[in-house]
Amino acid sequence: PIVICAICLASCGANSQPRTIKDIVYSRVGSRELHLNLTLPAEKPSKPRAAVIWVHGGGWSGGDYKDDPGVAYGLSDLGYITGTVEYRLSGEAKYPAQIEDCKAAIRFLRKNAGKYGIDPNRIGVWGGSAGGHLVALLGTTAGIKQLEGDGRNPGFPSRVQAVCDLFGPTEFTEDSMQEYIPDVVGMVEGLLGGPVKDRRGLARLASPLEFASKDDPPFLILHGEQDTLVPMSQSEKLRDALKRVGVDVTLVKVKNAGHGFGPQSEPSPDEIKRIVQEFFKDKLGPAESL
């Protein structure tokens, strides 16, 4: 199955331990509660802080929101508020439920920014594999009404200010399905509720590169050159689509890496960690508002 990023990194030392608030209910769909976790500074900041939110992978059919890679990558130690989002999996609800949930989470964070000390104008997102796909959608589909969901907290936008996409699929055309191995085609069909050829309109709504526009936020894309689950071409196509409309985008092709990064990767795991940190520092600014 598609897995989230395989980097194992120790977090930097910190003067005080951050605190995690678990299982915050950010939305309800019928009787179903959806949750997010937030990792906050040990003491409430005197000024609002930028937030970096992780969206997990798992082929849209698995994975969970329990672990926060923002801690392992040192983003919490840099002072950012970090967090993770639960979304409905494809066995429970078909697309666009997944992006609707992610957008609802961003709107919830904006509505409750004061409560959690978040700067509502500086929210970044990142994710791996299926999570990379969903954060790319968050970056490219701001204001697309068909994907906003039931309108919870409609007065608050779901737009984000920076996107880090780790090897996420970006296009679901019939031609692109030929690039995927059968297991991944099955995951896409599970997400859409059937073959792409029978759901072309929905498949387009699920393809981030279809929505690339000049007002999209900056993107950092990282992808293993030996990835056999999500081909490198998927990230190249998204990079090219964003470049054509003038969006700030960087694609890092990771050597000696497949679907996830390990000790032999070039850049190394430590260097990838630094690249991610520098991206969010550059695009969101220092954690605490000036």
Phi, psi and omega per residue, in radians:
P1 nan 2.803 3.046
I2 -1.142 2.391 -3.096
V3 -2.114 2.778 3.059
I4 -1.365 2.994 -3.017
C5 -0.905 2.361 -3.021
A6 -1.663 0.180 -3.129
I7 -1.212 2.357 3.051
C8 -1.982 1.923 -3.054
L9 -2.271 2.429 3.055
A10 -1.449 2.464 3.125
S11 -1.340 2.721 -3.117
C12 -1.228 2.821 3.058
G13 -1.215 2.634 -3.134
A14 -2.401 2.672 -3.129
N15 -1.228 -0.533 3.118
S16 -2.539 2.602 -3.063
Q17 -1.363 2.338 3.044
P18 -1.179 2.846 3.118
R19 -1.997 2.470 -3.115
T20 -1.947 2.265 3.027
I21 -1.801 2.060 -3.018
K22 -1.788 2.638 2.964
D23 1.001 0.772 3.015
I24 -1.255 2.216 3.116
V25 -1.395 1.990 -3.132
Y26 -1.791 -0.289 -3.131
S27 -2.828 2.820 3.028
R28 -2.327 2.374 3.041
V29 -2.090 1.775 -2.967
G30 1.118 -2.194 3.098
S31 -1.597 -0.021 -3.083
R32 -1.458 2.136 3.060
E33 -1.609 2.474 3.054
L34 -2.023 2.428 -2.966
H35 -2.124 2.816 2.922
L36 -2.481 2.724 3.034
N37 -1.964 2.528 3.070
L38 -2.234 2.398 3.024
T39 -1.879 2.052 -3.032
L40 -1.996 2.785 3.044
P41 -1.014 2.716 -3.112
A42 -1.002 -0.651 3.100
E43 -2.058 2.552 -3.119
K44 -1.036 2.216 -3.111
P45 -1.115 2.616 3.100
S46 -1.323 -0.395 3.101
K47 -2.267 2.679 3.124
P48 -1.026 2.603 -3.113
R49 -2.098 2.623 3.043
A50 -1.147 2.632 3.137
A51 -2.097 2.512 3.089
V52 -2.228 2.003 -2.975
I53 -1.941 2.284 -3.124
W54 -1.640 2.399 3.020
V55 -2.025 2.112 -2.982
H56 -1.322 2.774 3.044
G57 -1.690 -2.886 -3.121
G58 2.242 0.445 3.095
G59 1.159 0.411 -3.078
W60 1.113 -0.040 -3.073
S61 -2.062 -0.076 -3.110
G62 -2.622 -2.942 -3.092
G63 1.460 2.924 3.100
D64 -2.635 3.067 -3.023
Y65 -1.776 0.229 -2.961
K66 -1.216 -0.659 -3.063
D67 -1.746 2.453 -3.103
D68 -1.906 1.774 3.107
P69 -1.102 -0.290 3.091
G70 -1.068 -0.455 3.068
V71 -1.317 -0.847 -3.129
A72 -1.102 -0.570 3.138
Y73 -1.445 -0.006 3.096
G74 1.407 0.145 -3.141
L75 -1.193 -0.625 3.070
S76 -1.129 -0.708 3.136
D77 -1.150 -0.447 3.069
L78 -1.357 -0.110 3.083
G79 1.807 -0.065 3.123
Y80 -1.280 2.553 2.915
I81 -1.363 2.230 -3.131
T82 -2.084 2.882 -3.123
G83 -3.005 3.071 -3.133
T84 -2.427 2.666 -3.023
V85 -2.139 2.343 2.954
E86 -1.529 2.436 3.022
Y87 -2.414 2.772 -3.137
R88 -1.173 2.302 -3.141
L89 -1.455 2.876 -3.013
S90 -1.163 -0.405 3.061
G91 -1.243 -0.320 -3.133
E92 -1.749 -0.677 -3.099
A93 -2.692 2.476 -3.126
K94 -1.511 2.859 3.083
Y95 -1.011 2.429 0.297
P96 -1.702 0.416 -3.110
A97 -0.923 -0.681 -3.032
Q98 -1.146 -0.798 -3.137
I99 -1.325 -0.541 3.046
E100 -1.025 -0.741 3.137
D101 -1.141 -0.775 -3.141
C102 -1.080 -0.704 3.112
K103 -1.164 -0.675 3.095
A104 -1.077 -0.641 3.122
A105 -1.137 -0.730 3.132
I106 -1.142 -0.739 3.118
R107 -1.104 -0.681 3.100
F108 -1.062 -0.782 -3.129
L109 -1.100 -0.657 3.100
R110 -1.164 -0.773 3.141
K111 -1.065 -0.650 -3.063
N112 -1.825 0.397 -3.087
A113 -1.014 -0.730 -3.138
G114 -1.114 -0.678 -3.122
K115 -1.091 -0.683 -3.053
Y116 -1.791 0.028 3.107
G117 1.315 0.485 -3.102
I118 -1.637 2.434 2.972
D119 -1.402 1.929 -3.044
P120 -1.174 -0.236 3.134
N121 -1.644 0.074 -3.101
R122 -2.459 1.344 3.094
I123 -2.078 2.092 3.067
G124 -1.885 2.754 3.118
V125 -2.343 2.665 3.065
W126 -2.653 2.750 -3.125
G127 -3.010 2.816 -3.109
G128 -2.023 2.391 3.049
S129 1.103 -2.052 3.075
A130 -1.027 -0.585 3.054
G131 -1.189 -0.605 3.043
G132 -1.091 -0.710 3.070
H133 -1.035 -0.790 -3.081
L134 -1.232 -0.651 3.101
V135 -1.237 -0.564 3.050
A136 -1.103 -0.667 3.056
L137 -1.137 -0.709 3.080
L138 -1.009 -0.659 -3.111
G139 -1.279 -0.543 -2.997
T140 -1.829 -0.216 -3.004
T141 -2.013 0.417 3.096
A142 -1.008 2.238 3.092
G143 1.465 0.027 3.086
I144 -1.394 1.848 -2.966
K145 -1.046 -0.610 -3.100
Q146 -1.100 -0.269 -3.046
L147 -1.987 0.087 -3.066
E148 -1.487 -0.250 3.112
G149 1.507 -2.682 -2.970
D150 -1.422 0.068 3.063
G151 1.503 0.317 3.059
R152 -1.021 2.332 -3.084
N153 0.892 0.895 -3.031
P154 -1.116 -0.329 3.134
G155 -1.358 -0.005 -3.090
F156 -2.092 2.219 -3.069
P157 -1.274 2.687 3.085
S158 -1.685 0.132 -3.135
R159 -1.133 2.493 3.071
V160 -2.033 2.862 -3.017
Q161 -1.865 -0.126 3.092
A162 -2.842 2.500 -3.092
V163 -2.311 2.222 2.993
C164 -2.024 1.927 -3.067
D165 -1.847 2.007 3.090
L166 -1.722 1.844 3.035
F167 0.782 0.803 3.113
G168 -1.575 2.542 3.020
P169 -1.183 2.588 -3.004
T170 -2.270 -0.162 -3.063
E171 -2.562 2.335 -3.116
F172 -2.183 0.946 3.010
T173 -1.504 2.931 3.072
E174 -1.081 -0.668 3.111
D175 -1.132 -0.738 -3.107
S176 -1.165 -0.490 3.106
M177 -1.075 -0.434 3.117
Q178 -1.220 -0.321 -3.112
E179 -1.458 -0.289 -3.044
Y180 -1.664 2.635 3.007
I181 -1.248 2.754 -3.064
P182 -0.946 -0.655 -3.134
D183 -1.048 -0.696 -3.122
V184 -1.279 -0.672 3.050
V185 -0.978 -0.722 3.109
G186 -1.092 -0.649 3.112
M187 -1.166 -0.720 3.105
V188 -1.111 -0.758 3.110
E189 -1.112 -0.629 3.071
G190 -1.134 -0.634 3.111
L191 -1.177 -0.786 -3.041
L192 -1.500 -0.322 -3.103
G193 1.569 0.310 3.119
G194 2.748 3.116 -3.102
P195 -1.087 2.600 3.133
V196 -1.007 -0.675 -3.090
K197 -1.078 -0.414 3.121
D198 -1.677 -0.084 -3.055
R199 -2.446 0.846 -3.048
R200 -1.063 -0.728 3.141
G201 -1.111 -0.784 3.119
L202 -1.159 -0.681 3.124
A203 -1.087 -0.661 3.091
R204 -1.129 -0.742 3.119
L205 -1.111 -0.334 -3.139
A206 -1.685 0.045 -3.047
S207 -1.813 1.860 -3.085
P208 -0.956 -0.690 -3.036
L209 -1.193 -0.319 3.097
E210 -1.146 -0.367 -3.022
F211 -1.933 0.152 -3.127
A212 -0.977 2.245 3.137
S213 -2.556 2.859 -2.983
K214 -1.141 -0.346 -3.132
D215 -1.630 0.178 3.083
D216 -1.198 2.660 3.132
P217 -1.309 2.960 3.063
P218 -1.058 2.527 3.134
F219 -2.118 2.431 2.858
L220 -2.059 2.191 3.134
I221 -2.093 2.278 3.045
L222 -2.145 2.369 -3.049
H223 -2.633 2.327 3.105
G224 -1.270 2.343 -3.109
E225 -1.167 -0.372 -3.111
Q226 -1.872 0.398 -3.134
D227 -1.183 2.098 3.127
T228 -1.769 -0.077 3.117
L229 -1.667 -0.901 3.054
V230 -2.021 1.916 -3.079
P231 -1.078 2.577 3.075
M232 -0.935 -0.567 -3.109
S233 -0.999 -0.487 3.128
Q234 -1.114 -0.748 3.105
S235 -1.283 -0.614 3.101
E236 -1.102 -0.719 3.130
K237 -1.117 -0.720 3.122
L238 -1.161 -0.766 3.084
R239 -0.968 -0.834 -3.091
D240 -1.122 -0.710 3.136
A241 -1.114 -0.712 3.126
L242 -1.209 -0.708 3.122
K243 -1.081 -0.689 -3.100
R244 -1.046 -0.521 -3.122
V245 -1.770 0.134 3.011
G246 1.531 0.334 3.115
V247 -1.430 2.496 3.076
D248 -1.248 1.924 -3.094
V249 -2.466 2.424 3.074
T250 -2.236 2.264 3.037
L251 -1.921 2.117 3.063
V252 -1.809 2.017 3.091
K253 -1.583 2.069 -3.016
V254 -1.673 2.049 3.132
K255 -1.318 2.712 3.097
N256 0.980 0.619 -3.106
A257 -2.427 2.442 3.054
G258 -1.783 -2.245 -3.136
H259 -1.529 1.390 -2.960
G260 2.166 2.824 -3.041
F261 -2.073 2.498 -3.098
G262 -2.365 -2.935 -3.033
P263 -1.036 -0.495 -3.101
Q264 -1.558 -0.001 -3.077
S265 -1.127 2.545 3.021
E266 -2.248 1.966 0.047
P267 -1.037 2.737 -3.135
S268 -1.232 2.869 3.070
P269 -0.941 -0.721 3.119
D270 -1.135 -0.668 3.132
E271 -1.223 -0.654 3.075
I272 -1.094 -0.725 3.070
K273 -0.994 -0.784 -3.132
R274 -1.140 -0.705 3.136
I275 -1.051 -0.769 3.134
V276 -1.136 -0.787 3.119
Q277 -1.032 -0.822 -3.092
E278 -1.139 -0.613 3.104
F279 -1.057 -0.898 -3.106
F280 -1.194 -0.622 3.079
K281 -1.100 -0.700 -3.118
D282 -1.243 -0.741 -3.014
K283 -1.562 -0.504 3.127
L284 -1.776 -0.288 -3.060
G285 1.488 3.134 3.102
P286 -1.033 2.690 -3.036
A287 -0.959 -0.863 -3.090
E288 -1.516 2.420 -3.141
S289 -1.045 2.468 3.130
L290 -1.342 nan nan
